[in-house]
Amino acid sequence: MSLLIFPSGMPAAIALASEIRGAGKRVIGASSIAHDPSREHYPEWHMLPFVGDENFSNELSRLISTCEVSEIFTANPAVWNFLNSRLFEIAPSVRLLGDSPVAQALSLDRQSRRVADGLWKHRDFLGETVGFWPRMSRQRFDALVRHAEGIPGMCDHQKLLTLAEVFRNIPEGDVVEIGSWWGKSAFILCFLAQTYTRSNVLCVDPWSNPHITQAVPLLDDHVEEMSADEAHQVFLSNLIPYASGRLNYLRLPSVDGAIVYRNSQIVESSQFGSVNYTGRISFLHIDGNHMEDAVRADVDAWCGLVAPGGWICFDDYRWLYGNGPKVVADEFVSLQLSFEQPGVDQAFFSGGALFVRRSA
């Protein structure tokens, strides 16, 4: 029994052929182009008429019989539509693999719109306690969700909505992220900064395997499978299209990055050019190493730079693998509230993170 792939030259077809061959299964390529360069990817290859040709059904039936074809894959919408309606007549026992190529191409867009629909219905969950800038349009919110969904990483949907609301009420200053990895949350922060503020975004991450160990065997046992250099390249690929001269990064440990930030108004990189910063933080996203000492070092290095009315987000406040972020965040809030003039006027939990606003 074998798999027939037609037409053989589309990228999805070639990728599946390689996967099937790697699994030791018989795969047959077919094309309507006599000199199709994709032929080299298939150990067996045949010609078929164009799908609109009157002889197509007969030739397909002959090929199915000759090669004992049990399954057919196509990434071509016209071929898929034809086979979906006619394959049972041509060869009742042969199965057409996969959904419509059009449905597959639009699957991420449709999924992200469903997510956006659900979030948009609850956009007023914070009431008027945050937000003096008008909320972004629904179309722009859809775009935010769609592009965030296409970037690997973890960002709770509720957290995304909370960020979108909080950014309606941040003061002038810089947006700083501690821990960016593949760049999912960095993209969200960049998008929101460009929507609501004149803020520039700075991402601080060493992109170094030794720095991602968490003293949690369940996590650390898999560190070798993760390449920090590859993660950095993924970050660059994800952020370069959106930076627009308003984002840069420091490939440094958090504390070292804070020293550079305090001492310089300019950060330069070959990928993002030169970006000016104010030295005053309007939104600080703490999502670096989650060990208690590491989170405390992040707080000591950065929180004093947050402007009055600025926000701090302690990501993974409720973390399945430990309580480092929660312990340090609680310490920080408690310390701020212990002064006669409180340094915090808002703190709430949402989307797995603790959001804290410095008193204005």
C-alpha positions in Angstrom: 0.0 0.0 0.0 1.3 3.4 -0.9 0.8 7.2 -0.7 0.3 9.2 -3.9 1.3 12.9 -3.7 -0.1 15.0 -6.5 1.0 17.6 -7.6 4.4 16.7 -6.4 6.1 20.1 -6.4 4.3 22.2 -3.8 6.3 22.8 -0.6 3.8 20.9 1.6 4.0 18.0 -0.8 7.8 17.8 -0.7 7.8 18.1 3.1 5.3 15.2 3.5 7.2 13.1 1.0 10.4 13.5 3.1 8.6 12.7 6.3 6.9 9.6 4.8 10.2 8.3 3.3 11.9 8.8 6.6 9.3 6.5 8.2 10.1 3.8 5.6 6.7 4.0 3.8 6.2 3.9 0.1 5.6 7.3 -1.5 4.8 8.1 -5.1 5.0 11.5 -6.7 3.0 12.6 -9.7 2.9 15.8 -11.7 1.3 17.2 -14.9 4.6 18.9 -15.7 6.9 16.8 -17.8 10.1 18.3 -16.4 9.0 18.9 -12.9 12.2 19.6 -10.8 10.5 18.1 -7.7 10.9 14.7 -9.3 14.2 14.2 -7.5 12.4 14.1 -4.2 10.5 11.0 -5.0 11.8 7.4 -5.4 8.8 6.7 -7.7 7.4 9.3 -10.0 4.6 9.4 -12.7 2.9 11.8 -15.1 -0.8 12.6 -14.8 -2.9 14.9 -17.0 -4.0 18.2 -15.6 -7.0 17.8 -13.3 -9.3 19.5 -15.8 -8.3 17.1 -18.6 -11.1 14.7 -19.7 -8.7 11.8 -19.3 -7.6 12.7 -15.7 -10.0 10.3 -13.9 -9.1 7.3 -16.1 -5.4 8.0 -15.7 -5.7 8.4 -12.0 -7.6 5.2 -11.7 -5.0 3.4 -13.7 -2.2 4.8 -11.5 -4.0 3.8 -8.3 -4.4 0.3 -9.5 -0.9 -0.1 -10.9 0.8 1.3 -7.8 -1.6 -0.1 -5.2 -2.3 3.5 -3.9 -4.3 3.5 -0.6 -4.0 7.3 0.2 -3.7 10.5 -1.8 -2.4 13.8 -0.6 -2.7 17.1 -2.4 -1.9 20.7 -1.4 -3.6 22.1 -4.5 -7.1 23.5 -3.8 -8.5 22.7 -7.3 -7.2 19.1 -7.1 -8.4 18.7 -3.5 -11.9 19.9 -4.5 -12.0 17.5 -7.4 -10.9 14.5 -5.4 -13.1 15.4 -2.5 -16.2 15.1 -4.8 -15.0 12.4 -7.2 -12.5 10.1 -5.6 -15.2 7.8 -4.2 -16.4 7.2 -7.7 -12.9 6.7 -9.1 -11.5 4.5 -6.3 -13.9 3.9 -3.3 -11.2 2.4 -1.1 -8.7 5.2 -1.5 -8.6 7.9 1.2 -8.0 11.6 0.6 -5.7 12.9 3.4 -6.2 16.2 5.2 -8.6 19.1 5.1 -9.0 21.5 2.3 -5.8 23.4 1.5 -7.8 26.6 1.8 -9.0 25.6 5.2 -5.5 24.7 6.3 -4.1 28.0 5.0 -6.7 30.0 6.9 -6.8 27.8 10.1 -4.5 30.1 12.1 -6.5 33.2 11.1 -9.8 31.5 11.9 -8.5 30.2 15.2 -7.1 33.6 16.2 -10.4 35.3 15.3 -12.2 32.9 17.6 -9.8 33.8 20.4 -10.2 37.5 19.7 -14.0 37.2 19.7 -13.9 35.6 23.2 -11.5 38.2 24.5 -13.3 41.2 23.0 -16.5 40.3 24.8 -14.7 40.8 28.1 -12.7 43.8 27.2 -14.3 45.9 30.0 -13.3 43.4 32.8 -11.1 46.1 34.5 -13.8 48.7 34.4 -12.5 52.3 34.2 -9.7 51.8 36.8 -7.3 51.7 33.8 -7.4 53.4 30.5 -7.6 57.0 29.6 -6.6 56.4 25.9 -9.5 55.2 23.7 -9.4 51.4 23.1 -7.9 50.2 19.9 -10.2 49.2 17.1 -11.5 45.7 16.8 -9.6 45.2 13.6 -6.4 46.2 15.2 -7.1 43.9 18.2 -7.7 41.0 15.8 -4.3 41.8 14.2 -2.6 41.8 17.6 -4.1 38.4 18.5 -3.4 36.9 15.0 0.3 37.8 14.9 0.8 36.9 18.6 -0.7 33.4 17.9 1.9 32.9 15.1 4.9 33.4 17.4 6.0 30.4 19.6 6.0 30.9 23.3 3.5 31.2 26.2 1.3 34.2 26.9 -2.0 33.5 28.5 -4.9 35.0 26.4 -6.3 36.7 29.5 -2.9 38.2 30.1 -2.8 39.5 26.5 -6.2 41.2 27.1 -4.9 42.7 30.4 -1.8 44.1 28.7 -4.0 45.7 26.0 -6.1 47.4 28.7 -3.2 48.4 31.0 -1.3 50.0 28.1 -4.2 52.5 27.7 -2.9 54.1 30.9 0.9 54.1 31.1 3.0 57.3 31.5 5.7 58.4 29.2 8.8 56.4 29.3 10.4 53.1 28.1 8.9 49.7 28.0 11.4 47.1 29.3 11.1 43.4 29.2 13.4 41.1 31.2 13.4 37.7 29.5 12.3 37.6 25.8 13.4 34.2 24.4 11.4 33.7 21.2 9.8 37.1 21.3 6.1 36.4 21.8 5.5 38.8 24.6 8.1 41.2 23.2 5.9 41.5 20.1 2.8 42.1 22.1 4.6 44.9 24.1 6.0 46.4 20.9 2.5 46.4 19.2 0.8 48.0 22.2 3.6 50.6 22.6 3.1 51.6 19.0 -0.7 51.7 19.4 -0.9 53.8 22.6 2.3 55.5 23.4 5.5 57.0 22.1 7.5 54.5 24.2 10.4 52.5 22.8 10.8 48.9 23.8 14.0 47.3 25.3 14.3 43.6 25.5 17.0 42.2 28.0 17.9 38.5 27.7 21.3 36.8 27.8 20.0 34.1 25.4 22.4 31.7 27.2 21.6 28.1 28.2 23.3 28.4 31.7 21.0 31.3 32.5 17.8 29.4 31.9 18.3 26.7 34.5 15.7 27.0 37.2 16.8 24.5 39.8 13.8 22.4 38.8 14.8 19.0 37.5 11.6 18.5 35.5 12.6 21.6 33.5 16.4 21.6 33.7 16.6 18.0 32.4 15.4 19.4 29.0 17.7 22.4 28.8 20.1 20.6 26.4 17.2 20.3 23.9 16.9 24.1 23.8 19.4 26.2 21.9 19.7 29.8 23.2 21.4 30.8 20.0 18.5 29.4 18.0 16.1 31.2 20.3 17.9 34.5 19.7 17.6 34.0 15.9 13.9 33.2 16.3 13.5 36.4 18.4 15.1 38.4 15.7 13.0 36.9 12.9 9.8 37.6 14.9 10.6 41.2 15.9 12.5 42.6 12.9 9.2 43.1 10.8 7.5 45.0 13.7 10.3 47.1 15.4 9.9 50.2 13.2 12.9 51.8 14.9 11.3 51.6 18.3 12.7 48.3 19.7 16.1 47.0 20.5 17.7 44.5 22.8 20.6 43.8 25.1 22.0 40.3 25.0 23.0 40.4 28.7 22.0 39.1 32.0 19.3 41.3 33.6 21.6 43.0 36.2 24.3 43.7 33.6 21.6 45.1 31.3 20.4 47.4 34.0 23.8 48.9 34.3 24.0 49.6 30.6 20.5 51.0 30.6 21.3 53.4 33.5 24.5 54.6 31.9 23.4 55.1 28.3 20.5 56.6 26.5 21.2 54.7 23.3 21.2 51.0 22.5 22.6 49.8 19.2 22.5 46.5 17.4 23.2 45.5 13.8 19.6 44.2 13.4 17.6 47.1 14.8 20.0 50.0 14.4 20.2 52.8 17.1 17.3 53.4 19.5 17.1 56.2 22.1 15.8 55.5 25.6 14.8 57.9 28.4 16.1 55.9 31.4 12.6 56.1 32.8 10.4 53.0 32.6 6.7 53.2 32.0 6.1 49.4 31.8 8.4 46.7 33.2 7.8 43.1 32.3 9.7 40.7 34.6 9.8 37.3 33.0 13.5 36.2 33.4 14.8 33.3 35.4 12.2 32.3 38.0 14.5 31.3 40.8 13.8 33.5 43.9 17.2 35.1 44.0 17.1 35.8 40.3 13.7 37.5 40.5 14.8 39.5 43.5 17.9 40.6 41.6 15.6 41.7 38.7 13.5 43.8 41.1 16.5 45.4 42.8 18.1 46.3 39.4 15.0 47.6 37.6 12.0 48.5 39.7 13.6 51.7 41.1 13.6 53.0 37.5 9.8 52.7 37.1 8.2 56.1 36.8 5.3 57.3 39.0 2.1 55.8 37.5 4.2 53.2 35.7 3.4 49.5 35.7 5.3 46.3 36.7 4.2 42.9 35.5 5.5 39.9 37.5 4.9 37.1 35.0 4.1 33.6 36.3 3.1 34.9 39.7 1.4 31.6 40.1 4.0 29.2 38.7 3.5 25.4 38.6 7.2 24.7 39.3 8.0 27.0 42.2 7.1 30.2 44.0 10.0 32.5 43.3 8.0 35.1 41.3 5.2 35.2 43.9 7.5 35.4 47.0 9.4 38.4 45.5 6.4 40.1 44.1 4.6 39.9 47.4 7.7 41.2 49.2 7.9 44.1 46.8 4.2 45.1 47.2 4.4 44.7 51.0 7.5 46.9 51.2 5.9 49.6 49.0 2.8 49.6 51.1 4.7 49.8 54.4 5.7 53.5 53.8 3.6 56.3 55.0 3.3 57.4 51.3 2.4 54.1 49.6 4.5 53.4 46.5 1.8 51.2 45.0 -1.8 52.3 44.3 -3.0 49.2 42.3 -2.2 45.5 42.3 -4.2 42.7 40.8 -3.8 39.2 39.4 -4.8 38.4 35.9 -3.7 35.9 33.2 -1.1 34.2 35.5 0.7 37.5 36.2 0.6 40.1 39.0 0.1 43.6 37.7 1.3 46.4 40.0 1.1 50.2 39.4 3.4 52.6 41.1 1.7 55.5 42.8 1.2 58.5 40.5 
